[in-house]
Amino acid sequence: MRRRLINSTLAVVLVVIAVFGVSLVIVETRTISSSAQESVDSEAVRLVSIVDSRLIGGEPVNPDILAEQSGAKRYALIEIPGRAPIEIGERPEGSVISGVAHGERGETVTVQESRSTVTREVGRTLLIIGAVALLAVVAAVLLAVRQANKLASPLTDLAETAERLGSGDPRPRHKRYGVPELDRVADVLDASAERIARMLTAERRLAADASHQLRTPLTALSMRLEEISVTDDLKTVKEEAHIALTQVERLTDVVQRLLTNSRDPRTGSAIAFDLDEVVKQQIEEWRPAYRSAGRAIVRSGKVGMRAVGTPGAVAQVLAALIENSLMHGGGTVALRTRVIGNQAVVEVTDEGPGVPDDLGARIFERTISGRNSTGIGLAVARDLAEADGGRLELLQQQPPVFALFLSREVRSRKDKHDEPRPVR
């Protein structure tokens, strides 16, 4: 590209020099020739006037006197009727420029100058014009090189940026070049880099969320299958198989939910559902794991509530809270349901040490964990809750109390089971 810019600029300059240079040479040649002719004619007129004045005064006319009075430096031939021709100066050789003048007494003065003098003057003029043209060409080349570098360097930078994007480095450069067209390309590349960065972040987030969210259902399913493999009781096999199928359905819902959230975290499919069923399902699913750890999981509070949300998402949120209590808490884990205004609240608490003071406000941030865990579970749970129009909060740090707030479906008739009662 640099070579093309330099060649094109140089071609334009050469064309301009050729057009204007030739015209200038023609004009200057004609001007010099006309000036030489006028100078010869003027000298002839001056000589003839001197000859006339001397003839009228009866004074002698000879070469020395005429040369002294006229100051002539060119060759002159003076022809006076009845006298011998008088010559002044040295006769030029070759092509000459002649000027002729006639006097009142019939005399004729012819002044001649060699055309080589005009040729030398024209040559000096051409030399000056050529030198100016050469300077113009040099200046044009320097300007073309500078302009080519100014345009080619940004294009090289833009090409490197595009290559970095293609190699998986989506960092925008935010570099501008002062050329509107190039700056527009840089804006587009930076915007593309930001979009690619967001896409890569979303993909990595999906992979992390999937590995975390699928681990618990797969572990529970594995436990059910192990129980089926070691028992000979047909009734137990059927019960465990039914529970395993339920867990497979939940696992499918988890995958679908993760894919939906990866496309748009705000997307939800909220419906009115029985909150008791979801809480009961989670308690049954997690009871074997707590029994194996020598701990208990219980439920209390208001029953018969219907909340607005996505049952699968609510189950995932509760599973994240229950798993968090299993890993980081201690003692009995309690799920308590209650009503605050038009919201249904599910609280999860345990008897463990709680959330450290330095993590309280940041507990829902990704990669934040009190122990050697991924720090993803609570962040995913919060995103799932917000996607259904709810919210997940830490109400108390010691002992820990996490609360899931959901919109409540208001019934037209008063529920007969408004009074809270403990359920184990």
C-alpha positions as CSV (number, residue, x, y, z in Angstrom):
1,M,0.0,0.0,0.0
2,R,2.8,2.4,0.8
3,R,4.3,1.8,-2.7
4,R,1.0,2.5,-4.3
5,L,0.5,5.7,-2.4
6,I,4.0,6.9,-3.3
7,N,3.7,5.9,-6.9
8,S,0.3,7.6,-7.3
9,T,1.4,10.8,-5.6
10,L,4.6,10.9,-7.7
11,A,2.7,10.3,-10.9
12,V,0.3,13.2,-10.2
13,V,3.3,15.5,-9.4
14,L,5.1,14.4,-12.6
15,V,2.0,15.1,-14.7
16,V,1.6,18.5,-13.1
17,I,5.3,19.3,-13.7
18,A,5.1,18.1,-17.3
19,V,2.0,20.2,-18.1
20,F,3.1,23.4,-16.4
21,G,6.8,22.9,-17.0
22,V,6.5,22.5,-20.8
23,S,4.2,25.5,-20.9
24,L,6.6,27.6,-18.8
25,V,9.5,26.5,-21.0
26,I,7.6,27.6,-24.2
27,V,6.6,30.9,-22.7
28,E,10.1,31.6,-21.3
29,T,11.8,30.7,-24.7
30,R,9.5,33.1,-26.5
31,T,10.0,35.8,-24.0
32,I,13.8,35.6,-24.2
33,S,13.7,35.6,-28.0
34,S,11.4,38.6,-28.1
35,S,13.6,40.4,-25.6
36,A,16.7,39.8,-27.6
37,Q,15.0,40.9,-30.8
38,E,13.8,44.1,-29.1
39,S,17.2,44.8,-27.8
40,V,18.8,44.5,-31.2
41,D,16.1,46.7,-32.8
42,S,16.5,49.3,-30.1
43,E,20.3,49.4,-30.6
44,A,19.8,49.8,-34.4
45,V,17.4,52.8,-33.8
46,R,19.9,54.4,-31.4
47,L,22.8,54.1,-33.9
48,V,20.8,55.5,-36.8
49,S,19.8,58.5,-34.7
50,I,23.5,59.1,-33.9
51,V,24.4,58.8,-37.6
52,D,21.6,61.2,-38.6
53,S,22.7,63.8,-36.0
54,R,26.3,63.7,-37.2
55,L,25.4,63.9,-40.9
56,I,23.1,66.8,-40.3
57,G,25.9,68.6,-38.3
58,G,28.5,67.8,-40.9
59,E,30.5,65.9,-38.4
60,P,32.7,62.9,-39.4
61,V,31.2,59.4,-39.2
62,N,33.7,56.7,-38.4
63,P,33.6,53.4,-36.5
64,D,35.5,54.7,-33.4
65,I,33.3,57.7,-32.9
66,L,30.1,55.7,-33.4
67,A,31.2,52.9,-31.0
68,E,32.2,55.5,-28.4
69,Q,28.9,57.4,-28.6
70,S,26.5,54.5,-28.9
71,G,28.3,52.2,-26.5
72,A,27.4,49.4,-28.9
73,K,28.6,45.9,-27.9
74,R,27.0,44.1,-30.9
75,Y,28.1,44.0,-34.5
76,A,26.7,46.9,-36.5
77,L,26.8,47.6,-40.3
78,I,26.2,51.3,-41.3
79,E,25.5,51.9,-45.0
80,I,25.6,55.6,-46.0
81,P,24.8,56.5,-49.7
82,G,27.9,57.5,-51.5
83,R,30.2,56.2,-48.8
84,A,31.9,53.0,-47.9
85,P,30.1,50.8,-45.4
86,I,31.1,51.2,-41.8
87,E,31.4,48.2,-39.4
88,I,31.4,48.2,-35.7
89,G,32.3,45.2,-33.6
90,E,33.0,41.7,-34.7
91,R,30.7,40.0,-37.1
92,P,28.9,37.0,-35.4
93,E,29.1,33.6,-36.9
94,G,26.3,31.1,-37.5
95,S,22.7,32.0,-36.9
96,V,22.1,35.6,-36.0
97,I,19.3,38.0,-34.8
98,S,19.2,41.1,-36.9
99,G,17.7,44.5,-36.3
100,V,17.5,47.1,-39.2
101,A,16.8,50.9,-38.9
102,H,16.7,53.6,-41.7
103,G,17.8,57.2,-41.2
104,E,16.5,60.5,-42.7
105,R,19.6,60.8,-45.1
106,G,19.0,57.3,-46.6
107,E,21.4,55.6,-44.3
108,T,20.7,52.0,-43.1
109,V,21.9,50.5,-39.8
110,T,21.9,46.8,-39.3
111,V,22.7,45.4,-35.9
112,Q,23.3,41.6,-35.5
113,E,23.7,39.3,-32.4
114,S,24.5,35.6,-32.4
115,R,21.5,33.4,-31.6
116,S,23.8,31.3,-29.3
117,T,23.4,34.1,-26.7
118,V,19.7,33.5,-26.7
119,T,20.3,29.8,-26.6
120,R,22.5,30.2,-23.5
121,E,19.8,32.3,-21.8
122,V,17.2,29.7,-22.6
123,G,19.5,27.0,-21.3
124,R,19.9,28.8,-17.9
125,T,16.1,29.2,-17.7
126,L,15.6,25.6,-18.4
127,L,18.2,24.7,-15.7
128,I,16.3,26.8,-13.1
129,I,13.0,25.3,-14.1
130,G,14.5,21.8,-14.0
131,A,16.0,22.4,-10.5
132,V,12.6,23.7,-9.2
133,A,10.9,20.6,-10.8
134,L,13.4,18.3,-9.1
135,L,12.8,20.0,-5.7
136,A,9.1,19.6,-6.3
137,V,9.5,15.9,-7.0
138,V,11.7,15.4,-3.9
139,A,9.1,17.3,-1.8
140,A,6.3,15.2,-3.3
141,V,8.1,11.9,-2.5
142,L,8.8,13.0,1.1
143,L,5.1,14.0,1.5
144,A,3.9,10.8,-0.2
145,V,6.1,8.7,2.2
146,R,4.8,10.6,5.2
147,Q,1.2,10.3,4.1
148,A,1.6,6.6,3.2
149,N,3.1,5.9,6.7
150,K,0.2,7.9,8.3
151,L,-2.3,5.8,6.5
152,A,-0.6,2.4,6.4
153,S,0.5,2.3,10.0
154,P,-3.2,2.5,11.3
155,L,-4.2,-0.1,8.8
156,T,-1.4,-2.4,10.1
157,D,-2.6,-1.8,13.7
158,L,-6.2,-2.5,12.7
159,A,-5.1,-5.7,11.0
160,E,-3.2,-6.8,14.1
161,T,-6.3,-6.0,16.2
162,A,-8.5,-8.2,13.9
163,E,-5.9,-10.9,14.1
164,R,-5.9,-10.8,17.9
165,L,-9.7,-11.1,17.9
166,G,-9.5,-14.1,15.6
167,S,-6.9,-15.7,17.9
168,G,-9.2,-15.4,21.0
169,D,-7.8,-12.2,22.6
170,P,-10.9,-9.9,22.8
171,R,-9.3,-7.0,24.6
172,P,-10.3,-3.7,22.9
173,R,-7.4,-1.3,22.2
174,H,-9.3,2.0,22.3
175,K,-6.7,3.5,19.9
176,R,-7.7,6.2,17.4
177,Y,-5.8,7.7,14.5
178,G,-7.4,11.1,13.7
179,V,-8.8,9.8,10.4
180,P,-12.6,9.5,10.5
181,E,-12.8,6.4,8.3
182,L,-10.1,4.6,10.2
183,D,-11.5,5.7,13.6
184,R,-14.9,4.2,12.5
185,V,-13.2,0.9,11.7
186,A,-11.5,1.0,15.1
187,D,-14.8,1.7,16.8
188,V,-16.4,-1.3,15.1
189,L,-13.4,-3.6,16.1
190,D,-13.6,-2.4,19.7
191,A,-17.3,-3.0,19.8
192,S,-16.8,-6.5,18.3
193,A,-14.1,-7.2,20.9
194,E,-16.4,-6.2,23.7
195,R,-19.2,-8.4,22.3
196,I,-16.8,-11.4,21.9
197,A,-15.6,-10.8,25.5
198,R,-19.1,-10.9,26.7
199,M,-19.8,-14.1,24.8
200,L,-16.7,-15.8,26.1
201,T,-17.6,-14.7,29.6
202,A,-21.1,-16.1,29.2
203,E,-19.7,-19.4,27.9
204,R,-17.3,-19.7,30.8
205,R,-20.0,-18.8,33.2
206,L,-22.3,-21.3,31.7
207,A,-19.7,-24.0,32.0
208,A,-19.0,-23.1,35.7
209,D,-22.7,-22.9,36.5
210,A,-23.5,-26.2,34.8
211,S,-20.7,-28.0,36.6
212,H,-21.8,-26.7,39.9
213,Q,-25.6,-27.0,39.4
214,L,-25.5,-30.5,37.9
215,R,-23.2,-31.9,40.6
216,T,-25.8,-32.1,43.3
217,P,-28.6,-33.8,41.2
218,L,-26.1,-36.2,39.7
219,T,-24.9,-37.1,43.2
220,A,-28.4,-37.6,44.5
221,L,-29.3,-39.7,41.4
222,S,-26.2,-41.8,42.0
223,M,-27.2,-42.4,45.6
224,R,-30.7,-43.6,44.5
225,L,-29.2,-45.9,41.9
226,E,-26.8,-47.4,44.5
227,E,-29.8,-48.1,46.8
228,I,-31.6,-49.8,43.9
229,S,-28.6,-51.9,43.1
230,V,-28.1,-53.3,46.7
231,T,-31.8,-54.1,47.5
232,D,-33.9,-57.1,46.6
233,D,-37.2,-55.5,47.8
234,L,-39.3,-54.9,44.7
235,K,-41.3,-52.2,46.5
236,T,-38.2,-50.4,47.5
237,V,-36.9,-50.6,44.0
238,K,-40.1,-49.1,42.6
239,E,-40.0,-46.2,45.2
240,E,-36.3,-45.5,44.5
241,A,-36.9,-45.7,40.8
242,H,-39.8,-43.2,41.0
243,I,-37.6,-40.8,43.0
244,A,-34.8,-41.3,40.5
245,L,-37.1,-40.5,37.6
246,T,-38.2,-37.3,39.5
247,Q,-34.5,-36.4,39.9
248,V,-33.9,-37.0,36.2
249,E,-36.7,-34.6,35.4
250,R,-35.2,-32.0,37.8
251,L,-31.8,-32.6,36.2
252,T,-33.4,-31.9,32.8
253,D,-35.0,-28.8,34.1
254,V,-31.7,-27.6,35.6
255,V,-30.0,-28.0,32.1
256,Q,-32.8,-26.2,30.4
257,R,-32.7,-23.4,32.9
258,L,-29.0,-22.9,32.6
259,L,-29.2,-22.8,28.8
260,T,-32.0,-20.2,29.1
261,N,-30.1,-18.1,31.5
262,S,-27.0,-18.2,29.4
263,R,-29.0,-16.6,26.5
264,D,-30.8,-14.0,28.7
265,P,-30.5,-14.0,32.5
266,R,-33.7,-12.0,32.7
267,T,-35.8,-14.7,30.9
268,G,-38.3,-16.4,33.2
269,S,-41.3,-18.6,32.9
270,A,-43.0,-17.7,36.2
271,I,-46.2,-19.5,37.1
272,A,-48.3,-20.1,40.2
273,F,-47.1,-23.3,42.0
274,D,-47.4,-25.1,45.3
275,L,-44.5,-24.0,47.4
276,D,-45.0,-26.8,49.8
277,E,-44.3,-29.4,47.2
278,V,-41.0,-27.8,46.2
279,V,-39.9,-27.6,49.9
280,K,-41.0,-31.1,50.6
281,Q,-39.1,-32.4,47.5
282,Q,-35.9,-30.8,48.6
283,I,-36.1,-32.1,52.1
284,E,-36.7,-35.6,50.8
285,E,-33.9,-35.3,48.3
286,W,-31.3,-34.0,50.8
287,R,-32.3,-36.1,53.9
288,P,-30.1,-39.1,52.9
289,A,-27.1,-36.8,52.6
290,Y,-27.7,-35.2,55.9
291,R,-28.4,-38.5,57.5
292,S,-25.0,-39.7,56.2
293,A,-23.4,-36.6,57.8
294,G,-25.1,-37.3,61.1
295,R,-27.3,-34.2,60.8
296,A,-31.0,-33.5,60.3
297,I,-33.0,-31.3,58.0
298,V,-36.5,-30.1,59.2
299,R,-39.3,-27.8,58.1
300,S,-41.6,-25.5,59.9
301,G,-43.8,-22.5,59.3
302,K,-46.8,-21.7,57.2
303,V,-48.1,-24.3,54.8
304,G,-50.5,-24.3,51.9
305,M,-48.8,-21.3,50.2
306,R,-48.8,-20.8,46.5
307,A,-46.0,-18.7,45.1
308,V,-45.3,-17.2,41.7
309,G,-42.1,-18.3,40.0
310,T,-40.5,-21.2,38.2
311,P,-40.7,-24.4,40.3
312,G,-37.4,-25.8,38.9
313,A,-35.6,-22.5,39.6
314,V,-36.9,-22.3,43.1
315,A,-35.8,-25.9,43.7
316,Q,-32.3,-25.0,42.5
317,V,-32.2,-22.0,44.8
318,L,-33.2,-24.0,47.8
319,A,-30.8,-26.8,46.8
320,A,-28.0,-24.3,46.7
321,L,-28.9,-23.0,50.2
322,I,-29.3,-26.5,51.6
323,E,-26.0,-27.7,50.1
324,N,-24.3,-24.5,51.4
325,S,-25.5,-25.4,54.9
326,L,-24.3,-29.0,54.5
327,M,-20.9,-27.9,53.4
328,H,-20.3,-24.9,55.6
329,G,-22.9,-25.0,58.4
330,G,-23.5,-27.3,61.3
331,G,-26.2,-28.9,63.3
332,T,-29.8,-29.1,62.2
333,V,-30.9,-27.3,59.1
334,A,-34.3,-25.7,59.2
335,L,-36.5,-24.5,56.4
336,R,-39.2,-22.1,57.6
337,T,-41.9,-20.7,55.4
338,R,-43.8,-17.5,56.2
339,V,-45.7,-14.6,54.7
340,I,-44.6,-10.9,54.6
341,G,-47.2,-8.8,52.9
342,N,-47.8,-10.1,49.4
343,Q,-44.6,-12.2,49.4
344,A,-43.9,-15.8,50.4
345,V,-40.6,-16.3,52.2
346,V,-38.5,-19.4,52.6
347,E,-35.8,-19.1,55.2
348,V,-32.9,-21.6,55.5
349,T,-30.9,-21.6,58.7
350,D,-28.5,-23.9,60.5
351,E,-26.6,-24.0,63.8
352,G,-23.1,-23.5,62.3
353,P,-20.7,-20.6,62.9
354,G,-22.4,-18.5,60.2
355,V,-20.9,-16.1,57.7
356,P,-17.7,-14.3,58.5
357,D,-18.0,-10.6,59.0
358,D,-15.6,-9.8,56.1
359,L,-17.8,-11.8,53.7
360,G,-21.3,-10.7,54.7
361,A,-21.9,-8.1,52.0
362,R,-20.0,-10.0,49.4
363,I,-21.4,-13.5,50.0
364,F,-23.4,-13.5,46.7
365,E,-20.5,-12.5,44.6
366,R,-18.9,-15.1,42.3
367,T,-15.7,-16.7,43.5
368,I,-16.4,-15.5,47.1
369,S,-16.4,-18.4,49.5
370,G,-15.6,-18.9,53.1
371,R,-13.9,-22.3,52.4
372,N,-12.3,-24.1,49.5
373,S,-15.4,-24.1,47.3
374,T,-16.1,-22.6,44.0
375,G,-18.1,-19.7,45.3
376,I,-20.6,-20.1,42.4
377,G,-23.6,-21.6,44.1
378,L,-25.0,-18.6,46.0
379,A,-24.3,-16.3,43.0
380,V,-26.2,-18.7,40.6
381,A,-29.0,-19.0,43.2
382,R,-29.3,-15.2,43.4
383,D,-29.5,-14.9,39.6
384,L,-32.2,-17.6,39.4
385,A,-34.2,-15.9,42.0
386,E,-34.0,-12.5,40.3
387,A,-34.9,-14.1,37.0
388,D,-38.3,-15.0,38.4
389,G,-38.8,-11.6,40.0
390,G,-37.8,-12.7,43.4
391,R,-34.7,-12.0,45.5
392,L,-32.3,-13.9,47.7
393,E,-30.9,-12.2,50.8
394,L,-28.7,-12.9,53.8
395,L,-30.9,-11.8,56.8
396,Q,-28.5,-12.8,59.5
397,Q,-24.8,-13.8,59.7
398,Q,-24.6,-15.6,63.0
399,P,-26.3,-18.0,63.0
400,P,-26.8,-17.8,59.2
401,V,-30.3,-17.1,57.9
402,F,-30.8,-17.0,54.1
403,A,-34.2,-15.9,52.8
404,L,-35.8,-16.5,49.4
405,F,-38.5,-13.9,48.7
406,L,-41.2,-14.8,46.1
407,S,-44.4,-13.1,45.0
408,R,-47.4,-14.9,46.6
409,E,-50.5,-15.9,44.8
410,V,-53.4,-14.3,46.7
411,R,-56.4,-16.6,47.0
412,S,-60.0,-15.4,47.1
413,R,-60.8,-17.6,50.1
414,K,-58.9,-17.8,53.4
415,D,-56.7,-20.8,53.6
416,K,-57.8,-23.1,56.3
417,H,-54.2,-23.8,57.3
418,D,-53.1,-20.3,58.0
419,E,-51.7,-21.1,61.3
420,P,-48.1,-22.3,61.2
421,R,-47.3,-25.8,62.3
422,P,-44.0,-27.6,62.4
423,V,-43.5,-30.5,60.0
424,R,-40.7,-33.1,60.2
